[in-house]
Amino acid sequence: MARQGSMLMSALPFSHVLYDSERGKRCDECFSLRSDELKRCVACKFASYCDKKCQQKAWIDHKKECQHLKLMTPAVPIERARLLSRIIYKIRRGVLEAKEWNQFENYPERTIHHVISHRELIKNDPAMKRKVATILYETRRFMANDSPSDDDILEIYGKVIMNAFVICDELNQPMYVGCGMYIGPCIMDHSCYPNAIITFSGITLNVRAGTDIAVNDHKHTFISYVDLLAPREERRAQLQPDYYFHCECTQCSNDDIDRMMLSTKCPNAECDAPIIRIGDDFQPCTACTCSNFSAIYESSVDEITRWSAAIYKQLQEWEQNGKEPQAILVECVKCLQRQADVLHLKWNVHVLRIKDLAAMCHFRMEAWTEAARLVLDTLEAKRKYFPPDHPNLSLQLFSAGKALMLTGKAKEGLCYLEEALAMISTTHGSDHPLVAQVKLLVAETEDLIKKSESKS
């Protein structure tokens, strides 16, 4: 058995690249945020490193890349082409493994050649043709005369698109800073209600048991490949084209949860209970028995649900591209006003996701009162939709505690911070930098409470 919180696996990437949006802010090797101390590679003037140690460590992978970058200047290769080229050169050098540790029983031998590519499925997938054509062109352009055959590029691309991980920095914004190919961790299958949790410490990927796992085996350990704060249809729509399977996990089989995620507002203005839809039929309200669902109500639900999904995607892109929080917030407010007509404001995931974006904007603008209100608005629903101790939930608690403390509600904030600390210590490990950050905030909050009590 693997106990909750126990480390199941720790892995360095087989290959990794920093996102272009983080270039000049972070070290290309360790991803440390050190914009004032970075030293550029004198040859290509593209890669930057925090010190000589990182530069020397990166050189074996950067050497070939450096030559291609110089030849391409001033053009910049796409991130995926760089990642593919790094993997290709590594395989040519005979390096097939990455530094990893795990405590799984019956764990098989793993090299880059054991990572599934689904090459034939990709070849026969019309929807993938444009992506494939782009990546083939960009990789050939970047590697020039060193480029392998299209089939070989496609083999590596298949491995990357199916198995690469987005590398996160939970201490800073933006959270998503790069991507990496991790040979061991990608052996684990997906669940929309995972029993294992992935966190990062720099570029090191750690997998911990999110709950007690009866059989300590990688076949019984599940991680999530997609955003869990999404309805079943949306999750499956992401998984099928990217990973070629139709998810039938426990969460996808839970009709009650999915219906609540898509719940709507009761037509009775005096009632705040959610309305559930089964198939095409809205069910009578369980609180007031209202069943007055007009054709306008039904069409409005469908229209605003589709529109909410589209606007959320757009606002995510704005945030990732560095759009000012004030501009994003304006659109969030408009969206919430429109959603309030028919979607349930407490349980509907389309509303929750917009509230999350709005809260993030308020945090960046240091509008603590509004940030606290929005975070607390979504907390009960997230407790229902996420597995216990999931990082999304613990970070929500941390955000709530911090915002409340900064609005002068230290005692209330301390409760959330202590709960967040317990969760994060379990999911991230007691030595993770995020734990130290939460502990520091807990101590500051306790100090504020003592000072307030001594004055009174």
C-alpha angles and dihedrals in degrees: 000000000000112000122223110275095017117136110251100175141357121192142175116215121267084217134349142179134200117238114253090237089065096046112127091018101067139037111263091222109041098016092230113164101240108134095161096052104040120126118207124226102259092215105051098014086212107094121060130198135196094225145347092272092061091043092053091046091051096044098086089059096033097048097084093033090054092059092051092046091055091051092049097048125159089022116079122217119233115258095246092054090053092049092049092048091051091052092046093051091046092054090048089055088055095250107141104156138057130214106273142154129197140166098209119133117236092013111174128227109274130199132152088269090063092058110104117240104180085212095161092048090050091049091055096042111101092197091058096051096090093047091047093048091051095048093046091051095045094046093048090047092051099042094038111178091003092062115121125221120296089250091055092048090049091050091056093040090054090053091049099045092047099040115020118115128220107236113228135203106202093183098062144029132285091042097200109069109157147336134251143184110237113185101197103040094051090067089076119094128230132261128172085219100043125193093203131059130214120211133166134227102189104308094334111109115212127193118200132178108260090197136000107298113206096208116042094215132117089237090063095044118090133189130182123255096186143040107286093204091079134092119262095256091054094047091050091046088058096044100046100057096036102039103018100234137105108231116233098167123145092267093050089049091052104095093178093060093046093049090050090050088058097038120144138210120277111249087227103091090207093058126077098184119121122253116224125211123210110192106316094334125095111217123229113267111269091213106044101010091234111163100167099128109161125199088251091055092051095047091045091055092052094045097047092044091055092043092049092054091050096046091047090055090050094048090048089055090049091052093047091049092054100256113172113267091231091061093047091047093054090057092044091055091050091048094049091050091054094043090052090070095070114351121087107253096209105041109021110104093213088061093043093054093051090048089052091054091046091050090051089053092050090050091053090048090047091237092148100174094056091041091054093047094052095044092051090046091063100038100090093050092049091052086057099043102040128064113257112278093012111161092240089059095044092049088049090055091047091051091048092050094047094047093048092048091051091051091055097261095117098154093051091044093050092062091057093043093052091050090048091049092053091049096044092048088057099042099038103027126249093271096056115117090234090062090054090050093052092046090053091051091047090053092048091049092049089050091052091051092050092050091048092049093047090054092052 
